[in-house]
Amino acid sequence: MFPNNIPAHIYNSGLTQQNQFKGLLETLDSKQINSVNSLISQLGYSISPYLKLNLSRFEEQRPYLEQNRIFNDDDEIKINQQEFQINGEQFDLETKIKFTIQSLYQFGKLKKDHQQQLPSIISIKVDDQIKNKEMPAGVDLICLIDKSGSMQGPKLVNLKKSLRALLEFLTEKDRICLISFDSSAERLTQLKRCSDKNKRSIRKIIGKIRAGGGTNIGSSTNLAFKQIKERKYQNNVTSIFLLSDGQDGSAENTVTQQLKEVEQAFTIHSFGFGADHDAPMMTKICNLRNGAFYFVSNISLLDEFFVNALGALVTVVADQITISVLAQPNEPFQDIKIGKTYGTMWKQITQNRSYDISLQQLAEGQRKDYLFDLLLPQFNQILGDNQRQTIVVKAKISMRNIQTQKIIQKDAELQLTFFNENEQLPINEQDIDVSVQYYRVKSADIIQEGNQLCQQNQHAKAQELLKGLLQQIRANPKCAERSQGIIQDLDQAIKASEPRNYEMFGAKQMCQMTSNNYNQMGQNAIFQGGLQMQQQQIGQYDNRGQERFRQQIQSSKK
């Protein structure tokens, strides 16, 4: 009788060459591998000494074998279209999305003696259609779990607890893949459907994770991207959660190169916990795929950050979003152009004229705004009545409805009206939306600059800079009313820039605020008395699905 799950050809084999051994191991699944290890302990040298020696080194060889294995063993997805119905009607994406271009002022004068800059925004707004507990999207979630030696103790305990809590928010239409890493990476599970039975086995696997080794993030992302490319089935939404407390100086470059080989749409959310993780590196990695960075100083809050990210994923309605922007007005305004764009999401096609913006996913209740400055040139002509109005910027958005796979396109235009210098302007109030978004981006810039000043031990100068912007916002009551999240971030940044706080947590907190405020997603950390606090109200970038998840996870802790 052969032990369970072990092929007879392995039991009887007297392998003598390394290439034969490696080829044979590649045919095994995880159950067979565990059984072979069990067989060795039972039989000792009753099997080939060479086979025993090499199987005892299997943990060293497994990562290399994983690279050659095809990850097409994912569980089948059974999509029920009725699950995509909201109050009996399918979510009509085309009518639920608003796509506009707005400028700070609708009317203006072109000056003879100097140029001007006019802040403007391209906006995408998605209606919040969540009713009761209906969820429109199934998620393929890949968790990259740092199990390096520094994770030993409370960090690993709380990480396991948070992963188990995350499982409770996943349904049968979701799938999860666990990949652990230290100096190398290992796929702990294939992409498994989150049935009750599978959840029980996944919990056991989570419980067996042990800490030890170094930190090689690139090894884990390599397996994650391989899983995404080679899976047999594809869910509505895909995302990677990167969980690490360490540092890996080569990670950003490695992941950047790896992503060149991946075409699928997905996001990367990074979770940096503890005092030693590299927050700038973690933010750069999540920025590569439109993700959020979660700074976890209080490890007991990790589960709340998990479900915040998940809440956005399960409410995604569109992916593969691209925006094309063109500034090419007709005469006599042909010299008006785009002077400056804000953030890394703008890709220049033709200098000052055309740009592209890419976004991986868009969720219900989300709003995305992309800020730019129009450059208004010196102008010496006299305008006639029939010349005042002109279209200065055109934009087109394309996206894929994740339910129907249908491509949806919308157009938007920015039309301005100009007057001669000696003419009276009509009532010309500031556009409050543009003002708020201007201060959002400005706050990200100022917090980043403050962080750099603190690195140079210029803490007082950093605080002066932050307080100056805070005063500007509060001086505009209408804008301040709509900018409570920005005001809170600036207050937090002022405290974070105090020397003692900066050394303890401030540098990472300010790095997080800069990244998330540019990307308009995630939850920025709140500290009080040096301790990270629980979020008590809906975040400035959260939708109702995320808020419901927050309330649910916090209620479970009471």
C-alpha positions in Angstrom: 0.0 0.0 0.0 1.3 3.4 -0.9 0.6 6.3 1.4 -2.3 8.5 0.4 -1.8 10.9 -2.5 1.7 9.7 -3.4 2.1 8.4 -7.0 3.7 5.0 -7.2 6.4 6.2 -9.5 7.7 8.5 -6.8 7.7 5.8 -4.1 9.7 3.4 -6.3 11.9 5.9 -7.9 15.6 5.8 -7.4 16.4 9.2 -8.8 20.0 10.0 -9.4 20.1 13.3 -11.4 19.0 16.8 -10.2 17.1 17.6 -13.4 15.0 14.4 -13.0 14.3 15.3 -9.5 13.1 18.8 -10.3 11.0 17.6 -13.2 9.3 15.1 -10.9 8.6 17.7 -8.2 6.9 19.9 -10.7 4.2 17.3 -11.2 3.2 17.3 -7.5 0.4 19.3 -5.9 0.5 20.6 -2.4 -1.1 17.5 -0.9 1.3 15.2 -2.6 4.3 17.3 -1.4 3.1 17.2 2.2 2.6 13.4 1.9 6.1 13.0 0.5 7.5 14.9 3.4 5.5 12.7 5.8 6.8 9.6 4.0 10.4 10.7 4.5 9.9 11.0 8.3 8.3 7.5 8.4 10.7 5.6 6.2 14.0 7.5 6.6 16.6 6.0 4.3 14.4 3.2 3.1 13.9 5.4 0.0 16.7 6.8 -2.1 19.2 8.8 0.1 19.5 11.3 -2.8 15.7 11.7 -3.0 15.6 12.2 0.8 18.4 14.7 0.8 16.8 16.8 -2.0 13.2 16.6 -0.6 14.6 17.9 2.7 15.7 20.9 0.8 12.4 21.3 -1.0 11.5 24.5 0.9 14.6 26.1 -0.7 13.7 24.8 -4.2 9.9 25.5 -4.0 10.1 29.2 -5.0 12.0 28.3 -8.2 9.6 25.6 -9.1 6.7 28.0 -8.5 8.0 30.3 -11.2 7.7 27.4 -13.8 4.3 26.2 -12.7 1.2 27.5 -14.6 -1.3 29.1 -12.2 -4.5 28.0 -14.1 -5.8 26.0 -11.1 -8.2 28.8 -10.0 -11.8 27.9 -8.9 -14.6 28.4 -11.4 -16.7 31.6 -11.1 -20.5 31.2 -11.5 -21.9 34.6 -12.2 -25.6 35.2 -11.5 -26.7 38.3 -13.4 -29.6 38.8 -11.0 -27.0 39.7 -8.4 -26.2 42.8 -10.5 -29.8 44.1 -10.2 -30.5 47.0 -8.0 -34.2 47.4 -7.1 -35.1 45.2 -10.0 -33.2 47.2 -12.6 -29.7 46.8 -13.9 -27.3 49.5 -12.9 -27.4 51.9 -15.9 -23.8 53.0 -15.8 -24.1 55.4 -18.7 -26.8 57.5 -17.0 -25.1 57.3 -13.5 -21.8 58.8 -14.5 -21.3 62.6 -15.0 -18.3 63.8 -16.9 -17.5 67.5 -16.9 -14.8 70.1 -17.3 -15.0 73.2 -15.0 -12.9 76.3 -14.4 -12.6 78.6 -11.4 -14.3 81.4 -13.3 -16.7 81.3 -16.3 -15.9 84.8 -17.5 -12.5 86.4 -17.9 -10.4 89.1 -19.5 -7.2 88.5 -21.5 -4.6 91.0 -20.4 -2.4 93.0 -22.7 0.6 93.1 -20.4 0.8 89.7 -18.7 -0.2 86.0 -18.8 -2.7 84.5 -16.4 -3.4 81.0 -15.0 -6.9 79.7 -14.6 -7.4 76.6 -12.3 -9.6 74.0 -13.9 -10.7 70.5 -13.3 -11.9 67.4 -15.2 -14.4 65.6 -13.0 -16.0 62.1 -13.0 -18.9 61.6 -10.6 -20.6 58.3 -10.0 -24.1 58.2 -8.4 -24.2 56.2 -5.2 -26.7 53.5 -6.0 -26.1 51.0 -3.2 -29.4 49.7 -1.8 -29.6 47.5 1.3 -26.8 45.0 1.0 -26.7 44.5 -2.7 -23.1 44.3 -4.0 -22.5 44.7 -7.8 -19.0 43.1 -8.1 -17.2 39.9 -7.5 -13.6 40.3 -6.4 -10.4 38.4 -7.1 -8.2 39.4 -4.2 -4.5 38.5 -3.9 -3.0 39.1 -0.5 0.8 39.3 -0.3 1.8 38.5 3.3 5.2 39.6 4.8 6.4 36.8 7.1 9.9 38.0 7.5 11.6 37.7 10.9 10.6 41.2 12.0 6.9 40.1 11.8 7.4 37.8 14.8 5.1 38.5 17.8 2.1 40.8 18.0 2.3 42.0 14.4 1.9 38.5 12.9 -0.8 37.6 15.4 -2.8 40.7 14.5 -2.2 40.2 10.8 -3.6 36.7 11.0 -6.6 37.9 13.0 -7.2 40.7 10.4 -7.0 38.2 7.5 -9.6 36.0 9.2 -11.8 39.1 9.7 -11.4 40.0 6.0 -12.6 36.5 5.0 -16.0 37.2 6.7 -16.6 40.1 4.3 -16.0 38.0 1.2 -18.9 36.1 -0.4 -19.1 33.0 -2.7 -18.7 35.2 -5.7 -15.3 36.4 -4.4 -12.0 34.5 -4.7 -8.9 34.9 -2.6 -5.2 33.8 -3.2 -2.7 34.0 -0.4 1.0 34.5 -1.1 3.5 34.7 1.7 7.0 36.1 1.4 10.3 36.6 3.2 13.5 36.3 1.2 11.4 34.4 -1.4 7.7 33.9 -2.0 5.3 31.0 -1.9 1.7 30.7 -3.1 -0.2 29.3 -0.1 -3.5 28.9 -1.9 -4.6 29.0 -5.5 -7.3 31.5 -6.3 -10.1 29.9 -4.3 -13.8 30.8 -4.2 -14.8 32.0 -0.8 -17.4 29.3 0.1 -17.8 28.4 3.7 -15.9 25.1 3.2 -13.0 27.0 1.5 -12.9 29.6 4.2 -12.4 26.9 6.8 -9.4 25.6 5.0 -8.0 29.1 4.4 -8.2 29.9 8.1 -6.1 26.8 8.8 -3.5 27.9 6.3 -3.4 31.4 7.8 -2.9 29.9 11.2 0.2 28.0 10.0 2.1 31.1 8.8 5.4 31.4 10.6 7.8 34.3 10.7 11.5 34.1 9.6 13.8 35.4 6.9 14.3 38.7 5.0 12.1 40.9 2.9 11.8 40.4 -0.9 8.6 42.2 -2.0 9.4 41.6 -5.7 9.3 37.8 -5.3 5.7 38.1 -4.1 4.5 40.5 -6.7 6.0 38.3 -9.4 3.8 35.4 -8.2 0.8 37.7 -7.9 1.1 39.0 -11.5 1.7 35.5 -12.7 -1.6 34.4 -11.0 -3.5 37.3 -12.6 -2.1 36.6 -16.1 -2.6 32.8 -16.0 -5.9 32.3 -14.2 -8.5 30.4 -16.1 -11.4 32.6 -15.0 -11.6 36.3 -14.3 -13.8 38.0 -11.8 -15.4 41.5 -12.2 -12.7 43.2 -10.1 -9.1 42.3 -9.3 -6.9 43.8 -6.6 -3.7 43.1 -4.7 -3.2 43.8 -1.0 0.5 44.2 -0.1 1.1 43.8 3.6 4.6 44.5 4.9 6.5 46.0 7.9 9.9 46.0 6.3 12.2 47.6 3.8 13.2 46.5 0.3 15.2 49.1 -1.6 14.8 47.3 -4.9 11.1 46.7 -4.7 9.8 49.8 -6.6 12.1 49.2 -9.6 11.4 45.5 -9.6 7.6 45.9 -9.5 7.7 48.7 -12.2 9.5 46.3 -14.5 7.2 43.4 -13.7 4.1 45.5 -14.5 5.3 46.1 -18.1 4.4 42.4 -18.8 0.9 42.7 -17.3 -2.1 44.1 -19.3 -5.0 43.2 -17.0 -6.8 45.9 -15.0 -6.3 45.8 -11.2 -5.3 47.9 -8.3 -2.5 47.6 -5.7 -3.3 48.7 -2.1 -0.3 48.7 0.3 -0.5 48.4 4.1 2.6 49.4 5.9 2.8 48.7 9.6 5.2 49.2 12.4 8.0 51.8 12.9 10.4 50.4 10.3 8.5 50.0 7.1 9.5 52.2 4.1 6.4 54.4 3.6 7.7 56.2 0.5 8.4 52.9 -1.2 5.0 51.5 -0.2 3.2 54.6 -1.6 5.2 54.5 -4.8 4.2 50.8 -5.4 0.5 51.5 -4.8 0.6 54.5 -7.0 1.8 52.3 -9.9 -1.8 50.9 -10.0 -4.1 53.6 -8.6 -4.1 52.2 -5.1 -4.2 53.6 -1.6 -1.5 53.5 1.1 -2.7 52.5 4.6 -0.3 53.5 7.4 -0.9 51.1 10.3 0.8 52.3 13.5 -1.9 50.7 15.7 -1.9 47.1 14.4 -5.3 46.4 16.0 -6.8 48.7 13.3 -5.5 46.7 10.4 -8.8 44.8 9.9 -10.6 48.2 9.6 -8.2 49.3 6.8 -8.6 45.9 5.1 -12.4 46.3 4.9 -12.1 50.0 3.8 -10.1 48.9 0.8 -12.5 46.0 0.2 -15.5 48.2 0.5 -14.4 50.2 -2.6 -13.6 47.0 -4.6 -17.0 45.4 -4.1 -18.7 48.6 -5.3 -16.7 49.0 -8.5 -18.8 49.6 -11.6 -16.2 50.3 -14.3 -12.6 49.5 -15.2 -10.1 50.3 -18.0 -10.9 54.0 -17.7 -9.0 56.4 -20.0 -9.4 60.1 -20.4 -8.1 62.0 -23.4 -7.7 65.8 -23.0 -7.1 68.3 -25.8 -6.6 72.1 -25.6 -6.8 73.5 -29.1 -9.2 76.5 -29.2 -10.0 78.3 -32.4 -8.7 81.8 -33.4 -8.3 84.3 -32.0 -7.7 82.2 -28.8 -5.4 79.6 -30.4 -2.6 80.5 -27.9 -4.6 79.4 -24.9 -3.1 76.1 -23.6 -2.6 73.9 -20.6 0.1 75.4 -18.5 0.5 72.9 -15.6 -1.0 69.6 -14.6 -1.1 68.3 -11.0 -0.1 64.8 -10.0 1.5 61.8 -11.7 -1.6 60.5 -13.4 -1.3 63.0 -16.3 0.6 61.6 -19.3 1.8 64.2 -21.8 1.1 63.5 -25.5 1.8 66.9 -27.0 3.3 69.6 -24.8 0.7 72.0 -23.3 -1.9 70.6 -25.8 -2.9 67.0 -25.3 -2.8 64.6 -22.3 -4.0 61.1 -21.3 -5.2 60.0 -17.9 -5.6 56.3 -16.9 -7.6 54.9 -14.0 -7.9 51.2 -13.2 -11.3 51.2 -11.5 -14.2 53.4 -10.6 -16.7 52.6 -7.8 -20.2 53.7 -6.9 -20.4 57.0 -5.1 -16.8 57.9 -6.1 -15.7 61.2 -7.4 -12.4 61.8 -9.3 -11.1 65.2 -10.1 -8.0 66.0 -12.1 -6.6 69.6 -11.7 -4.8 71.6 -14.3 -4.1 75.3 -15.0 -5.1 76.9 -18.2 -2.5 79.4 -19.4 -4.1 82.5 -20.8 -1.6 84.4 -22.9 -1.1 88.2 -23.4 -3.8 89.4 -25.8 -3.8 92.6 -27.8 -6.9 92.2 -30.0 -10.3 93.8 -29.5 -13.0 91.2 -29.3 -16.3 91.6 -31.1 -19.6 90.4 -29.7 -19.5 87.3 -31.8 -16.0 86.4 -30.7 -16.4 86.2 -26.9 -17.3 82.6 -26.4 -14.9 79.8 -27.2 -14.4 76.1 -26.4 -10.9 75.9 -24.9 -10.6 72.3 -23.8 -12.3 69.1 -25.0 -12.1 65.7 -23.2 -13.3 62.2 -23.9 -13.7 59.4 -21.4 -13.8 55.7 -22.2 -14.6 52.9 -19.7 -15.8 49.3 -19.5 -19.0 48.4 -17.6 -17.8 45.4 -15.5 -21.3 43.9 -15.6 -22.0 43.9 -19.4 -18.4 44.4 -20.6 -19.8 47.2 -22.8 -17.5 50.1 -23.6 -19.0 53.4 -22.7 -17.8 56.8 -23.9 -18.7 60.3 -22.9 -17.5 63.8 -24.1 -17.1 67.0 -22.2 -16.1 70.6 -23.2 -15.0 73.7 -21.3 -16.5 76.9 -22.8 -15.3 80.3 -21.5 -16.5 83.8 -22.3 -13.9 86.6 -22.6 -14.3 90.3 -22.4 -12.1 93.3 -23.4 -10.1 94.9 -20.6 -12.3 98.1 -20.5 -15.5 96.1 -20.3 -17.5 95.2 -17.2 -17.7 91.5 -16.3 -21.0 89.9 -15.4 -21.4 88.4 -11.9 -18.4 86.0 -11.9 -18.5 83.8 -8.7 -15.8 81.2 -8.1 -16.8 77.6 -8.8 -16.8 76.0 -5.4 -15.9 72.6 -6.8 -12.8 73.9 -8.5 -11.8 75.7 -5.3 -12.2 72.6 -3.1 -10.2 70.5 -5.6 -7.5 73.2 -5.9 -7.0 73.1 -2.1 -7.0 69.3 -2.0 -4.1 69.2 -4.5 -2.5 72.2 -2.8 -2.6 70.5 0.6 -0.9 67.4 -0.9 1.8 69.6 -2.3 2.3 71.6 1.0 2.3 68.5 3.2 4.9 66.9 0.9 7.0 70.1 1.1 6.5 70.2 4.9 7.7 66.6 5.1 10.9 67.5 3.2 11.5 70.5 5.5 11.2 68.2 8.5 13.7 65.8 7.0 16.1 68.8 7.1 15.1 69.5 10.8 13.2 72.7 9.7 10.1 71.8 11.7 9.1 75.3 12.6 9.2 76.4 8.9 7.2 73.3 7.9 4.5 74.2 10.5 4.4 77.8 9.3 3.8 76.6 5.7 1.0 74.3 6.8 -0.7 76.9 8.9 -0.6 79.4 6.1 -2.6 77.1 3.8 -5.0 76.3 6.6 -5.7 80.0 7.1 -6.3 80.5 3.4 -9.0 77.7 3.3 -10.7 78.9 6.5 -10.8 82.5 5.1 -13.3 81.1 2.5 -16.3 79.9 4.5 -18.0 78.2 1.5 -14.8 76.4 0.6 -14.0 75.5 4.2 -17.4 73.9 4.7 -16.7 71.5 1.8 -13.1 70.9 2.8 -13.4 69.4 6.3 -11.3 66.4 5.3 -8.5 68.6 4.0 -8.7 70.8 7.1 -8.4 67.7 9.3 -5.3 66.6 7.3 -3.6 69.9 7.6 -4.3 70.0 11.4 -2.8 66.5 11.6 0.2 67.4 9.5 0.9 70.4 11.8 1.0 68.1 14.8 2.9 65.4 12.9 5.7 67.9 12.0 6.5 68.5 15.7 10.0 67.0 16.2 9.1 64.1 18.6 5.9 63.2 16.7 7.7 63.4 13.4 10.3 60.8 14.5 7.7 58.5 16.0 5.0 58.5 13.2 4.8 61.9 11.5 7.0 61.1 8.5 4.9 58.1 7.5 1.6 59.9 8.2 2.6 62.9 6.0 3.8 60.6 3.3 0.4 58.8 3.4 -1.6 62.1 3.3 0.3 63.3 0.2 -0.3 60.0 -1.7 -3.9 59.5 -0.8 -4.9 63.1 -1.3 -3.5 63.0 -4.8 -5.1 59.7 -5.6 -8.4 60.6 -3.8 -8.7 57.3 -2.0 -7.9 55.5 1.2 -8.2 56.6 4.8 -5.6 59.0 6.3 -4.4 58.1 9.7 -5.6 60.2 12.7 -3.3 60.5 15.8 -4.1 61.8 19.2 -1.6 62.0 22.0 0.8 59.9 19.9 -1.6 57.1 19.4 -3.4 56.2 16.1 -7.2 56.5 16.6 -10.1 54.6 15.2 -12.0 56.3 12.3 -15.3 57.6 13.7 -17.0 59.0 10.6 -17.1 58.5 6.9 -13.8 59.4 5.2 -13.5 62.1 2.6 -13.0 59.6 -0.1 -15.3 56.8 1.1 -18.6 55.7 -0.4 -21.5 54.2 1.5 -20.3 50.7 1.0 -17.0 51.5 2.7 -18.9 53.2 5.5 -21.2 50.3 6.0 -18.1 48.0 6.3 -16.5 50.3 8.8 -19.5 50.3 11.0 -19.8 46.5 10.7 -16.2 45.7 11.7 -16.2 48.2 14.5 -19.5 46.8 15.9 -17.9 43.3 16.0 -15.2 44.6 18.3 -17.6 46.0 21.0 
